[in-house]
Amino acid sequence: MPTSQGASVLSSPDHARALADALLRIDAVSLRPHDPFAWSSGLAAPIYCDNRRTLAHPSVRRSIADGFVQGVRAHDWAPLTVAGTATAGIPHAAWLAERLDAPMAYVRSSAKEHGTGRRIEGARPEAGDEVVVVEDLISTGRSALDAVAAVRETGATVLAVLAIFSYGLDAAHTAFREADVPGHVLTTFPVLLDVARRQHSLSEEAQAVLDDWQADPKAWSRAHGQ
């Protein structure tokens, strides 16, 4: 199922909605249209995603693993290596690898400065191997695509990036297109907003604020930053 941002959704529509509801319920995704969050980039935003919250909820963890497994099998990606991004992608990569009985690796943000100096730990991809990279969130896509580049340096092929949620920003769509790697998510920004409106009392006015942010996050931040 394609999205307007060019990614594809691994989940069924029912699974995407159920997961969006769970992310809102456990505060993995928080919406504050009139009290913006300060992102680490310095931008102000009416939404914040912290998928580390999913680690505390076994049923949500299982739902995420179920979605990833179904997506991998639907694409007939096997045998393969599962590589998680450090640090947030590591647990979800581990659960996916366990379910698939597949080798698992994780990709550091930079090579360690001692010992073997490796950047990729665990499994050691090489030419001829096929890899999926697991990320928790796609924002601009920078961290996921940095991991993709590290895996490609080994000679292995990256089949796709898998993520729990995406903000659906144009910057990410452009970055993935330029990197020539598909991105697949379990649930999306439009699905999450629809669930928030129907099941979590998000007003139409608040949804309009979030839509305006997504259309141009930098301009929205300049207008609403504190």
Contacts in CASP RR format, 6 or more apart in sequence:
PFRMAT RR
TARGET T0000
AUTHOR 0000-0000-0000
METHOD contacts of the structure
MODEL  1
MPTSQGASVLSSPDHARALADALLRIDAVSLRPHDPFAWSSGLAAPIYCD
NRRTLAHPSVRRSIADGFVQGVRAHDWAPLTVAGTATAGIPHAAWLAERL
DAPMAYVRSSAKEHGTGRRIEGARPEAGDEVVVVEDLISTGRSALDAVAA
VRETGATVLAVLAIFSYGLDAAHTAFREADVPGHVLTTFPVLLDVARRQH
SLSEEAQAVLDDWQADPKAWSRAHGQ
1 8 0 8 1.000
1 9 0 8 1.000
1 13 0 8 1.000
2 8 0 8 1.000
2 9 0 8 1.000
3 9 0 8 1.000
3 168 0 8 1.000
3 185 0 8 1.000
3 188 0 8 1.000
3 190 0 8 1.000
4 190 0 8 1.000
5 166 0 8 1.000
5 168 0 8 1.000
5 169 0 8 1.000
5 170 0 8 1.000
5 172 0 8 1.000
5 173 0 8 1.000
5 188 0 8 1.000
5 189 0 8 1.000
6 173 0 8 1.000
7 138 0 8 1.000
7 166 0 8 1.000
7 168 0 8 1.000
7 172 0 8 1.000
7 173 0 8 1.000
7 176 0 8 1.000
7 182 0 8 1.000
7 183 0 8 1.000
7 184 0 8 1.000
7 185 0 8 1.000
7 188 0 8 1.000
8 182 0 8 1.000
8 183 0 8 1.000
8 184 0 8 1.000
8 185 0 8 1.000
9 16 0 8 1.000
9 184 0 8 1.000
9 185 0 8 1.000
9 186 0 8 1.000
9 187 0 8 1.000
9 188 0 8 1.000
10 67 0 8 1.000
10 68 0 8 1.000
10 70 0 8 1.000
10 71 0 8 1.000
10 74 0 8 1.000
10 162 0 8 1.000
10 184 0 8 1.000
10 185 0 8 1.000
10 186 0 8 1.000
11 19 0 8 1.000
11 67 0 8 1.000
11 70 0 8 1.000
11 186 0 8 1.000
11 187 0 8 1.000
12 70 0 8 1.000
15 63 0 8 1.000
15 66 0 8 1.000
15 67 0 8 1.000
15 70 0 8 1.000
15 186 0 8 1.000
15 187 0 8 1.000
16 186 0 8 1.000
16 187 0 8 1.000
16 188 0 8 1.000
16 191 0 8 1.000
17 187 0 8 1.000
17 191 0 8 1.000
17 194 0 8 1.000
17 195 0 8 1.000
18 63 0 8 1.000
19 60 0 8 1.000
19 63 0 8 1.000
19 64 0 8 1.000
19 164 0 8 1.000
19 186 0 8 1.000
19 187 0 8 1.000
20 29 0 8 1.000
20 187 0 8 1.000
20 191 0 8 1.000
20 192 0 8 1.000
20 195 0 8 1.000
20 196 0 8 1.000
21 195 0 8 1.000
21 199 0 8 1.000
21 200 0 8 1.000
22 28 0 8 1.000
22 57 0 8 1.000
22 59 0 8 1.000
22 60 0 8 1.000
22 63 0 8 1.000
23 29 0 8 1.000
23 49 0 8 1.000
23 51 0 8 1.000
23 54 0 8 1.000
23 60 0 8 1.000
23 164 0 8 1.000
23 165 0 8 1.000
23 187 0 8 1.000
23 192 0 8 1.000
24 31 0 8 1.000
24 192 0 8 1.000
24 195 0 8 1.000
24 196 0 8 1.000
24 199 0 8 1.000
24 200 0 8 1.000
26 53 0 8 1.000
26 54 0 8 1.000
26 56 0 8 1.000
26 57 0 8 1.000
26 60 0 8 1.000
27 50 0 8 1.000
27 53 0 8 1.000
28 49 0 8 1.000
28 50 0 8 1.000
28 51 0 8 1.000
28 52 0 8 1.000
28 53 0 8 1.000
28 54 0 8 1.000
28 60 0 8 1.000
29 47 0 8 1.000
29 48 0 8 1.000
29 49 0 8 1.000
29 50 0 8 1.000
29 165 0 8 1.000
29 192 0 8 1.000
30 37 0 8 1.000
30 47 0 8 1.000
30 48 0 8 1.000
30 49 0 8 1.000
30 50 0 8 1.000
31 46 0 8 1.000
31 47 0 8 1.000
31 196 0 8 1.000
31 202 0 8 1.000
31 206 0 8 1.000
31 210 0 8 1.000
32 46 0 8 1.000
32 47 0 8 1.000
32 48 0 8 1.000
33 46 0 8 1.000
33 205 0 8 1.000
33 206 0 8 1.000
33 209 0 8 1.000
33 210 0 8 1.000
34 46 0 8 1.000
34 206 0 8 1.000
34 209 0 8 1.000
36 44 0 8 1.000
36 45 0 8 1.000
36 46 0 8 1.000
36 221 0 8 1.000
36 224 0 8 1.000
36 225 0 8 1.000
36 226 0 8 1.000
37 44 0 8 1.000
37 45 0 8 1.000
37 46 0 8 1.000
37 47 0 8 1.000
37 48 0 8 1.000
38 44 0 8 1.000
38 226 0 8 1.000
39 45 0 8 1.000
39 48 0 8 1.000
42 221 0 8 1.000
43 217 0 8 1.000
43 218 0 8 1.000
43 221 0 8 1.000
44 220 0 8 1.000
44 221 0 8 1.000
44 224 0 8 1.000
44 225 0 8 1.000
44 226 0 8 1.000
45 213 0 8 1.000
45 217 0 8 1.000
45 220 0 8 1.000
45 221 0 8 1.000
46 209 0 8 1.000
46 210 0 8 1.000
46 213 0 8 1.000
46 220 0 8 1.000
46 224 0 8 1.000
47 167 0 8 1.000
47 210 0 8 1.000
47 213 0 8 1.000
49 137 0 8 1.000
49 165 0 8 1.000
49 167 0 8 1.000
51 88 0 8 1.000
51 136 0 8 1.000
51 137 0 8 1.000
51 164 0 8 1.000
51 165 0 8 1.000
52 88 0 8 1.000
52 136 0 8 1.000
54 60 0 8 1.000
54 61 0 8 1.000
54 64 0 8 1.000
54 136 0 8 1.000
54 164 0 8 1.000
55 61 0 8 1.000
55 91 0 8 1.000
61 91 0 8 1.000
61 92 0 8 1.000
61 95 0 8 1.000
64 92 0 8 1.000
64 95 0 8 1.000
64 164 0 8 1.000
64 186 0 8 1.000
65 92 0 8 1.000
65 95 0 8 1.000
65 96 0 8 1.000
65 99 0 8 1.000
67 186 0 8 1.000
68 92 0 8 1.000
68 96 0 8 1.000
68 99 0 8 1.000
68 134 0 8 1.000
68 162 0 8 1.000
68 186 0 8 1.000
69 96 0 8 1.000
69 99 0 8 1.000
69 100 0 8 1.000
71 162 0 8 1.000
71 184 0 8 1.000
72 78 0 8 1.000
72 80 0 8 1.000
72 96 0 8 1.000
72 100 0 8 1.000
72 132 0 8 1.000
72 162 0 8 1.000
75 159 0 8 1.000
75 160 0 8 1.000
77 130 0 8 1.000
77 132 0 8 1.000
77 159 0 8 1.000
77 160 0 8 1.000
78 100 0 8 1.000
78 102 0 8 1.000
79 102 0 8 1.000
79 130 0 8 1.000
80 100 0 8 1.000
80 102 0 8 1.000
80 129 0 8 1.000
80 130 0 8 1.000
80 131 0 8 1.000
80 132 0 8 1.000
80 159 0 8 1.000
81 102 0 8 1.000
81 103 0 8 1.000
81 104 0 8 1.000
81 105 0 8 1.000
81 123 0 8 1.000
81 125 0 8 1.000
81 129 0 8 1.000
81 130 0 8 1.000
81 131 0 8 1.000
81 132 0 8 1.000
81 156 0 8 1.000
82 93 0 8 1.000
82 96 0 8 1.000
82 97 0 8 1.000
82 100 0 8 1.000
82 102 0 8 1.000
82 103 0 8 1.000
82 104 0 8 1.000
82 105 0 8 1.000
82 131 0 8 1.000
82 132 0 8 1.000
82 134 0 8 1.000
83 93 0 8 1.000
83 104 0 8 1.000
83 105 0 8 1.000
83 106 0 8 1.000
83 107 0 8 1.000
83 120 0 8 1.000
83 123 0 8 1.000
83 125 0 8 1.000
83 131 0 8 1.000
83 132 0 8 1.000
83 133 0 8 1.000
83 134 0 8 1.000
83 147 0 8 1.000
83 151 0 8 1.000
84 90 0 8 1.000
84 92 0 8 1.000
84 93 0 8 1.000
84 104 0 8 1.000
84 105 0 8 1.000
84 106 0 8 1.000
84 107 0 8 1.000
84 133 0 8 1.000
84 134 0 8 1.000
84 135 0 8 1.000
84 147 0 8 1.000
85 93 0 8 1.000
85 106 0 8 1.000
85 107 0 8 1.000
85 133 0 8 1.000
85 134 0 8 1.000
85 135 0 8 1.000
85 136 0 8 1.000
85 143 0 8 1.000
85 144 0 8 1.000
85 147 0 8 1.000
86 106 0 8 1.000
86 107 0 8 1.000
86 108 0 8 1.000
86 109 0 8 1.000
88 135 0 8 1.000
88 136 0 8 1.000
88 137 0 8 1.000
89 106 0 8 1.000
89 134 0 8 1.000
89 135 0 8 1.000
89 136 0 8 1.000
90 106 0 8 1.000
92 134 0 8 1.000
92 136 0 8 1.000
92 164 0 8 1.000
93 104 0 8 1.000
93 105 0 8 1.000
93 106 0 8 1.000
93 134 0 8 1.000
94 104 0 8 1.000
96 102 0 8 1.000
96 134 0 8 1.000
96 162 0 8 1.000
97 103 0 8 1.000
97 104 0 8 1.000
98 104 0 8 1.000
103 122 0 8 1.000
103 123 0 8 1.000
104 122 0 8 1.000
104 123 0 8 1.000
105 120 0 8 1.000
105 121 0 8 1.000
105 122 0 8 1.000
105 123 0 8 1.000
105 124 0 8 1.000
105 125 0 8 1.000
105 131 0 8 1.000
106 120 0 8 1.000
106 121 0 8 1.000
106 122 0 8 1.000
107 119 0 8 1.000
107 120 0 8 1.000
107 121 0 8 1.000
107 133 0 8 1.000
107 147 0 8 1.000
107 150 0 8 1.000
107 151 0 8 1.000
108 118 0 8 1.000
108 119 0 8 1.000
108 120 0 8 1.000
108 121 0 8 1.000
109 143 0 8 1.000
109 146 0 8 1.000
110 119 0 8 1.000
111 117 0 8 1.000
111 118 0 8 1.000
111 119 0 8 1.000
112 118 0 8 1.000
112 119 0 8 1.000
119 150 0 8 1.000
120 150 0 8 1.000
120 151 0 8 1.000
120 154 0 8 1.000
124 154 0 8 1.000
125 131 0 8 1.000
125 151 0 8 1.000
125 154 0 8 1.000
125 155 0 8 1.000
125 156 0 8 1.000
126 154 0 8 1.000
126 155 0 8 1.000
126 156 0 8 1.000
127 154 0 8 1.000
127 155 0 8 1.000
127 156 0 8 1.000
128 155 0 8 1.000
128 156 0 8 1.000
128 157 0 8 1.000
129 154 0 8 1.000
129 155 0 8 1.000
129 156 0 8 1.000
129 157 0 8 1.000
130 156 0 8 1.000
130 157 0 8 1.000
130 159 0 8 1.000
131 151 0 8 1.000
131 156 0 8 1.000
131 157 0 8 1.000
131 158 0 8 1.000
131 159 0 8 1.000
132 158 0 8 1.000
132 159 0 8 1.000
132 160 0 8 1.000
132 161 0 8 1.000
132 162 0 8 1.000
133 144 0 8 1.000
133 147 0 8 1.000
133 148 0 8 1.000
133 151 0 8 1.000
133 158 0 8 1.000
133 160 0 8 1.000
133 161 0 8 1.000
133 162 0 8 1.000
134 161 0 8 1.000
134 162 0 8 1.000
134 163 0 8 1.000
135 141 0 8 1.000
135 143 0 8 1.000
135 144 0 8 1.000
135 147 0 8 1.000
135 161 0 8 1.000
135 162 0 8 1.000
135 163 0 8 1.000
136 163 0 8 1.000
136 164 0 8 1.000
136 165 0 8 1.000
137 163 0 8 1.000
137 164 0 8 1.000
137 165 0 8 1.000
137 166 0 8 1.000
137 167 0 8 1.000
138 144 0 8 1.000
138 161 0 8 1.000
138 163 0 8 1.000
138 165 0 8 1.000
138 166 0 8 1.000
138 167 0 8 1.000
138 168 0 8 1.000
138 172 0 8 1.000
138 183 0 8 1.000
138 185 0 8 1.000
139 166 0 8 1.000
139 167 0 8 1.000
139 169 0 8 1.000
139 172 0 8 1.000
140 169 0 8 1.000
140 171 0 8 1.000
140 172 0 8 1.000
140 175 0 8 1.000
141 171 0 8 1.000
141 172 0 8 1.000
141 175 0 8 1.000
141 176 0 8 1.000
142 175 0 8 1.000
144 161 0 8 1.000
144 163 0 8 1.000
145 161 0 8 1.000
145 175 0 8 1.000
145 176 0 8 1.000
145 179 0 8 1.000
145 181 0 8 1.000
148 158 0 8 1.000
148 161 0 8 1.000
148 179 0 8 1.000
148 181 0 8 1.000
149 179 0 8 1.000
151 158 0 8 1.000
152 158 0 8 1.000
158 181 0 8 1.000
159 182 0 8 1.000
160 181 0 8 1.000
160 182 0 8 1.000
160 183 0 8 1.000
160 184 0 8 1.000
161 176 0 8 1.000
161 181 0 8 1.000
161 182 0 8 1.000
161 183 0 8 1.000
161 184 0 8 1.000
162 183 0 8 1.000
162 184 0 8 1.000
162 185 0 8 1.000
163 183 0 8 1.000
163 184 0 8 1.000
163 185 0 8 1.000
163 186 0 8 1.000
164 185 0 8 1.000
164 186 0 8 1.000
164 187 0 8 1.000
165 185 0 8 1.000
165 186 0 8 1.000
165 187 0 8 1.000
165 188 0 8 1.000
165 189 0 8 1.000
165 192 0 8 1.000
166 172 0 8 1.000
166 185 0 8 1.000
166 188 0 8 1.000
166 189 0 8 1.000
167 189 0 8 1.000
167 214 0 8 1.000
168 188 0 8 1.000
168 189 0 8 1.000
168 214 0 8 1.000
169 214 0 8 1.000
169 217 0 8 1.000
176 182 0 8 1.000
176 183 0 8 1.000
189 214 0 8 1.000
193 202 0 8 1.000
193 207 0 8 1.000
193 210 0 8 1.000
193 211 0 8 1.000
196 202 0 8 1.000
196 207 0 8 1.000
197 203 0 8 1.000
197 204 0 8 1.000
197 207 0 8 1.000
212 220 0 8 1.000
213 220 0 8 1.000
END
